[in-house]
Amino acid sequence: MRLAGKVALLTGAGSGIGRASAIAMAREGARVMVTDRDGALAAAVAEEIGGGARARAVDVTCDAALGAAVADTVQEFGRLDVLHSHAGLQVAGTLEEVEPADMDASWALNVRSHFVAARAAVPHMKAQGSGSVIVTASNSGVQYDRGMIAYATTKHAAVAMVRQMAADYARHAIRFNALCPGFVDTPFNAGFEQQMGGRAALESYVRETIPMGRWATVDEIAQGVVYLASDVSAFMTGQAFVIDGGEFL
């Protein structure tokens, strides 16, 4: 098993990609701390995984809650090998349509929360001499979406931050990579659906614009997370790991 003996902490893991990633890492031998703003969803995922998992409610916009989640994970399992900082926000709109408060909310979830989570995790990883930090960005972090200024801006910033952290901590054997999924059929796409004019238009975009002509599954994205978490990717850091069926090409 690729993650035998490793401990992983995930945010936003109560549903969608986060849930699939927690399950996939546990299947590969990791012990996981499943967190989500909705504690009941996190608990359900941990129960589904079984004995090697724990759960807690965490609002990633609360610095103290993120710090406590990292500390509790280390206390519970004795170490922290993988941080998958996944929680995020999608706000649709152009410059004139997005309110400053919505941009602030996007920044808080899509950039700042990843910074705070990584900042809490890194001292433990330095002490043990290894670690993998996976920040969920988006393929919107390597391209520009029409009418998505808050989302594209913050996802580009997340990719840049990951690259800076990778450069700073490579000599400590701590790897940082940005997970950049394309379209996955989850409720998270509500912003794009609104921006494109409804579900039918979004379905048409997926069929006609994505070279592979379909959505990704959450399990396909989760396999990318397992790869980044495991020693199979031991010489990979500072990368925007795009899984999008060729959309960004």
C-alpha positions as CSV (number, residue, x, y, z in Angstrom):
1,M,0.0,0.0,0.0
2,R,1.4,3.4,-1.1
3,L,0.5,5.2,2.1
4,A,1.1,2.6,4.8
5,G,2.2,4.2,8.0
6,K,1.4,7.7,7.0
7,V,-1.0,10.1,8.6
8,A,-3.1,12.6,6.6
9,L,-5.2,15.6,7.6
10,L,-7.8,16.8,5.1
11,T,-10.0,19.9,5.1
12,G,-13.3,20.1,3.2
13,A,-13.5,16.3,3.3
14,G,-17.2,15.8,4.1
15,S,-18.2,15.5,0.4
16,G,-17.0,15.5,-3.2
17,I,-13.3,15.4,-4.0
18,G,-12.4,15.8,-0.3
19,R,-14.4,12.7,0.7
20,A,-13.1,10.7,-2.2
21,S,-9.5,11.6,-1.3
22,A,-9.9,10.7,2.3
23,I,-11.3,7.3,1.4
24,A,-8.6,6.7,-1.3
25,M,-5.8,7.6,1.1
26,A,-7.2,5.3,3.8
27,R,-7.5,2.5,1.2
28,E,-3.8,2.9,0.6
29,G,-3.0,2.5,4.3
30,A,-3.1,6.0,5.7
31,R,-4.7,7.0,8.9
32,V,-6.8,10.1,8.3
33,M,-8.2,13.0,10.1
34,V,-11.3,14.0,8.2
35,T,-12.4,17.6,8.7
36,D,-15.3,19.7,7.3
37,R,-17.2,22.7,8.3
38,D,-20.2,20.3,8.7
39,G,-19.0,18.0,11.5
40,A,-21.8,15.5,10.8
41,L,-20.5,15.0,7.2
42,A,-16.9,14.6,8.4
43,A,-18.1,12.0,11.0
44,A,-20.0,10.1,8.3
45,V,-16.9,9.9,6.1
46,A,-14.7,8.7,9.1
47,E,-17.3,6.1,10.0
48,E,-17.3,4.9,6.4
49,I,-13.5,4.6,6.5
50,G,-13.5,2.7,9.8
51,G,-11.0,2.4,12.6
52,G,-8.1,4.3,11.1
53,A,-10.0,7.6,10.8
54,R,-11.0,10.4,13.1
55,A,-13.3,13.4,12.4
56,R,-13.9,16.9,13.6
57,A,-15.7,20.0,12.6
58,V,-13.4,22.7,11.3
59,D,-14.2,26.1,9.8
60,V,-11.1,26.8,7.8
61,T,-11.7,30.6,8.1
62,C,-10.9,30.3,11.8
63,D,-7.1,30.3,12.4
64,A,-7.5,28.7,15.9
65,A,-9.6,25.9,14.6
66,L,-7.1,25.0,11.8
67,G,-4.2,25.1,14.3
68,A,-6.1,22.9,16.7
69,A,-7.0,20.4,14.0
70,V,-3.3,20.0,13.1
71,A,-2.3,19.7,16.8
72,D,-5.1,17.2,17.5
73,T,-4.0,15.1,14.5
74,V,-0.4,14.9,15.8
75,Q,-1.6,14.2,19.3
76,E,-3.9,11.4,18.1
77,F,-1.6,9.7,15.6
78,G,1.9,10.8,16.6
79,R,2.8,12.5,13.4
80,L,1.6,14.3,10.3
81,D,2.8,13.2,6.8
82,V,0.2,14.6,4.5
83,L,-1.9,17.8,4.6
84,H,-4.6,18.0,1.9
85,S,-5.9,21.6,2.3
86,H,-9.0,21.3,0.1
87,A,-11.8,23.6,1.3
88,G,-12.6,26.4,-1.1
89,L,-15.2,28.8,-2.5
90,Q,-16.5,29.5,-6.0
91,V,-18.0,33.0,-6.7
92,A,-19.1,33.8,-10.2
93,G,-19.0,37.3,-11.8
94,T,-17.0,39.9,-13.6
95,L,-15.2,42.9,-12.0
96,E,-18.4,44.9,-11.9
97,E,-20.5,42.0,-10.7
98,V,-18.4,40.7,-7.8
99,E,-18.7,42.7,-4.5
100,P,-15.6,43.4,-2.6
101,A,-16.9,41.3,0.3
102,D,-17.2,38.3,-2.1
103,M,-13.6,38.8,-3.2
104,D,-12.6,38.9,0.4
105,A,-14.5,35.7,1.1
106,S,-12.8,34.0,-1.9
107,W,-9.4,35.1,-0.7
108,A,-10.1,33.8,2.8
109,L,-11.0,30.3,1.6
110,N,-9.0,29.9,-1.6
111,V,-5.7,31.4,-0.4
112,R,-5.5,32.4,3.3
113,S,-6.9,29.2,4.7
114,H,-4.3,27.1,2.8
115,F,-1.5,29.5,4.2
116,V,-2.7,29.0,7.8
117,A,-3.1,25.3,7.5
118,A,0.4,24.8,5.9
119,R,1.9,27.2,8.5
120,A,0.5,25.0,11.3
121,A,1.6,21.8,9.7
122,V,5.2,22.6,8.6
123,P,6.8,22.6,12.0
124,H,5.7,19.0,12.6
125,M,6.9,18.0,9.2
126,K,10.3,19.7,9.7
127,A,10.7,17.9,13.0
128,Q,10.1,14.5,11.4
129,G,12.1,15.3,8.3
130,S,9.4,14.8,5.6
131,G,6.0,15.8,4.5
132,S,3.6,16.4,1.6
133,V,1.3,19.5,1.5
134,I,-1.4,19.3,-1.2
135,V,-3.3,22.5,-1.8
136,T,-6.4,22.3,-4.0
137,A,-6.3,25.0,-6.5
138,S,-8.0,24.5,-9.9
139,N,-7.3,24.4,-13.6
140,S,-8.6,28.0,-13.2
141,G,-5.2,28.6,-11.6
142,V,-3.4,27.9,-14.9
143,Q,-5.9,29.5,-17.3
144,Y,-8.5,32.3,-17.3
145,D,-12.2,31.7,-17.1
146,R,-14.6,34.3,-18.5
147,G,-16.7,36.0,-15.8
148,M,-14.9,34.4,-12.9
149,I,-12.6,37.1,-11.6
150,A,-12.7,36.1,-7.9
151,Y,-12.2,32.4,-8.6
152,A,-9.5,32.7,-11.2
153,T,-7.5,35.3,-9.3
154,T,-7.5,33.4,-6.0
155,K,-6.7,30.1,-7.7
156,H,-3.7,31.6,-9.5
157,A,-2.6,33.0,-6.2
158,A,-2.9,29.6,-4.6
159,V,-0.6,28.1,-7.3
160,A,1.9,30.9,-6.8
161,M,1.9,30.4,-3.0
162,V,2.5,26.7,-3.4
163,R,5.5,27.3,-5.6
164,Q,7.0,29.8,-3.2
165,M,6.5,27.4,-0.2
166,A,8.0,24.5,-2.3
167,A,11.1,26.6,-3.0
168,D,11.4,27.6,0.7
169,Y,11.1,24.1,2.1
170,A,12.5,21.6,-0.4
171,R,15.7,21.3,1.6
172,H,13.6,20.2,4.6
173,A,12.1,17.3,2.4
174,I,8.7,18.9,2.6
175,R,6.9,18.9,-0.8
176,F,4.2,21.4,-1.8
177,N,2.0,20.8,-4.9
178,A,-1.2,22.3,-6.2
179,L,-4.0,20.0,-7.2
180,C,-5.7,21.5,-10.2
181,P,-8.9,19.7,-11.1
182,G,-11.1,20.5,-14.1
183,F,-14.8,20.0,-14.2
184,V,-16.0,17.3,-11.7
185,D,-19.8,16.9,-11.4
186,T,-20.4,18.1,-7.8
187,P,-22.4,20.9,-6.3
188,F,-19.3,23.0,-6.2
189,N,-19.9,23.9,-9.9
190,A,-22.9,26.1,-9.0
191,G,-20.9,29.3,-9.8
192,F,-19.9,28.1,-13.2
193,E,-23.5,26.9,-13.8
194,Q,-24.8,30.3,-12.9
195,Q,-22.1,32.1,-15.0
196,M,-22.9,29.9,-18.1
197,G,-26.6,30.3,-17.9
198,G,-27.8,27.0,-16.4
199,R,-27.2,23.3,-16.2
200,A,-27.8,22.6,-19.9
201,A,-25.3,25.2,-20.9
202,L,-22.7,23.8,-18.5
203,E,-23.3,20.2,-19.8
204,S,-22.9,21.5,-23.4
205,Y,-19.6,23.2,-22.4
206,V,-18.3,20.0,-20.9
207,R,-19.2,17.9,-24.0
208,E,-17.9,20.4,-26.6
209,T,-14.9,22.2,-25.0
210,I,-13.2,19.6,-22.9
211,P,-11.1,17.5,-25.3
212,M,-12.1,14.2,-23.5
213,G,-15.7,15.3,-23.7
214,R,-16.8,14.4,-20.2
215,W,-16.6,15.3,-16.5
216,A,-13.9,13.8,-14.3
217,T,-15.1,11.6,-11.5
218,V,-14.2,12.3,-7.9
219,D,-12.3,9.1,-7.8
220,E,-10.1,10.1,-10.7
221,I,-9.1,13.3,-8.8
222,A,-8.6,11.3,-5.6
223,Q,-6.0,9.1,-7.4
224,G,-4.1,12.3,-8.1
225,V,-4.2,13.1,-4.4
226,V,-2.8,9.7,-3.5
227,Y,0.0,10.2,-6.0
228,L,1.0,13.5,-4.6
229,A,0.7,12.2,-1.0
230,S,2.8,9.1,-1.6
231,D,6.5,8.6,-2.1
232,V,5.9,7.7,-5.7
233,S,6.0,11.5,-6.3
234,A,9.0,12.0,-4.0
235,F,10.9,14.2,-6.4
236,M,7.9,16.3,-7.4
237,T,7.4,19.7,-5.7
238,G,6.2,23.1,-6.7
239,Q,3.9,21.8,-9.4
240,A,0.4,22.6,-10.6
241,F,-0.9,19.1,-11.1
242,V,-3.6,19.5,-13.7
243,I,-6.3,16.8,-14.1
244,D,-8.9,18.2,-16.5
245,G,-9.3,16.1,-19.6
246,G,-7.2,18.6,-21.5
247,E,-9.4,21.6,-21.0
248,F,-6.5,24.0,-20.3
249,L,-4.7,23.1,-23.5
